[in-house]
Amino acid sequence: MPDPIPTPAAFKPRSHFNNWISAIGGVVAAGALFSFALLVWMDFTQGDKNPYLGIFTYIVAPGFLIGGLALAFFGAWAQRRWMITHAAMPDKWRLDLSNPAQRRAMFLFVLGAMGFIMLSAFGSYQTYHYSESVQFCGEVCHQAMNPEFVTYRRGAHARVDCVDCHIGAGAEWFVRAKINGTHQLIAYTLDNYSRPIATPLRNLRPAQDICEKCHWPEKFHGNVEMNYEHFLSDKKNTPYAVRMLMHVNKSAPGSPPGGIHWHVNETEKVEYYATDDKRQNIPWTRVTNLKDGTSRVFRTPEFTGEPPADRIRVMDCMDCHNRPAHAFPTANEAVEKAMAEGTLSRNLPNIKRVAVQAMTQTEITTDAGAAQKIADYLRAKYTDKALAAELPGAIAAVQGIFTTSIFPERKADWRVYPNNIGHKDWPGCIRCHDSKHKSAAGQVVSSSDCNSCHTILAQGQGTELMQLSGAGLEFKHPGGELDPELTCADCHNGGLQK
């Protein structure tokens, strides 16, 4: 007598997780778990913490793991529901390796799963590296930051990744940066971000946490020689250079601090109050001796009150080096650099003045029309046929200078981003060292003598630059004596002199 055909109730119960949906979820979870393990290993073994490693390790990978597990449980729920509502066909979604077709499908599925797991680990590793790259920050994620990206690539920190300064290591500052980044993303998506982007940034971590990782403050710097090559705004484009020693740190190790870096020395704390957001107008400063607690307060004659406590700032690297990676050169500076390098011909009369005028035309309101307006302006100025051979190269040079230093679409250039190093085109040092900041006893802020920060070794042109003076020279201003009541920035503004 033949065996009876088994009824559905006679089948041996199998797990509800035994289905293709749960299998796919299991593969996703396994890949995420593998990636998580790899990233955790990197997090514990990597010397310098990657700012983006935490989010991929503890947010992205666990997110995929949870998603895979959720899909596996959903498959089990769907299989159970199918079994209840379709009692005659309870095994429709189940894996059945006794079925040749399913065995072949399972073989391909296993191969694909192994490939997925390997690729997920490799992909997560490469993704987190790419997301911290300069290309990602400057071109993909932050297209609105093109002026900063252009200035970064030619700056002194072009080999330092954006995230090393803007985020740094540590969970607290990473979270702060990502919250701020979310706000920036929304503003960029809605196209309502500030033009130009306001500075100084308020959400950067302290300079000691970033700058001093490379720039060791205890290291003896001594003097640094600097050469400044200028050209006068005359018909001959007369060169005028200055060679000087910058007294970064005049003291020897172990002796009392001196020089420019005195402002951030370990024995005294310098504080100041600025009345404007860009920190250019400083009417009040305070110097506190950290050994005995005594302090000296200096203020301008116009400032008689007391500054708000929450607006008093402790001076650090960024108060002078406020454009360490994104310096916008002035029109004068950019043109002079091109002339010194030979990319802009000095054979054209008054080319320095004319080039600066061409770049700062009020008619240039967008990047798109700038090149043509610059070309038309230069052609109108140089109609002499004897100069025809020099003109095309000059036009190309000035157009190139413009595209890498002035960004009218973003309203970004040196006029909105002051550079506090020096005191030629912006107040810089003169914000405090102007002989007007005095204590109650009449003491002036430190020394306003130029030689306290730098010593001029030689100045002028030609053989004058070979005649070095160890004792230092008094600055000789081209074109006549200076009005002692004026500062450099009162006349120099980065474009045409006032």
Secondary structure as UniProt FT lines:
FT   HELIX           8..10
FT   TURN            16..17
FT   HELIX           20..45
FT   TURN            51..52
FT   HELIX           53..55
FT   HELIX           56..60
FT   HELIX           61..85
FT   TURN            87..88
FT   TURN            90..93
FT   TURN            97..98
FT   HELIX           100..131
FT   HELIX           134..135
FT   HELIX           136..141
FT   HELIX           143..145
FT   HELIX           146..153
FT   TURN            156..159
FT   HELIX           162..166
FT   HELIX           171..190
FT   HELIX           207..210
FT   HELIX           211..213
FT   TURN            217..218
FT   STRAND          223..231
FT   TURN            235..236
FT   STRAND          239..247
FT   TURN            253..254
FT   HELIX           260..264
FT   STRAND          268..273
FT   TURN            277..278
FT   STRAND          284..289
FT   TURN            290..292
FT   STRAND          295..299
FT   TURN            301..302
FT   HELIX           309..311
FT   STRAND          312..314
FT   HELIX           317..319
FT   HELIX           331..341
FT   TURN            349..350
FT   HELIX           351..359
FT   TURN            362..363
FT   HELIX           367..381
FT   HELIX           385..387
FT   TURN            388..390
FT   HELIX           391..403
FT   TURN            404..405
FT   TURN            408..411
FT   TURN            414..416
FT   HELIX           428..431
FT   TURN            440..441
FT   HELIX           450..452
FT   STRAND          454..460
FT   HELIX           462..466
FT   TURN            470..471
FT   TURN            478..479
FT   TURN            484..485
FT   HELIX           488..491
//
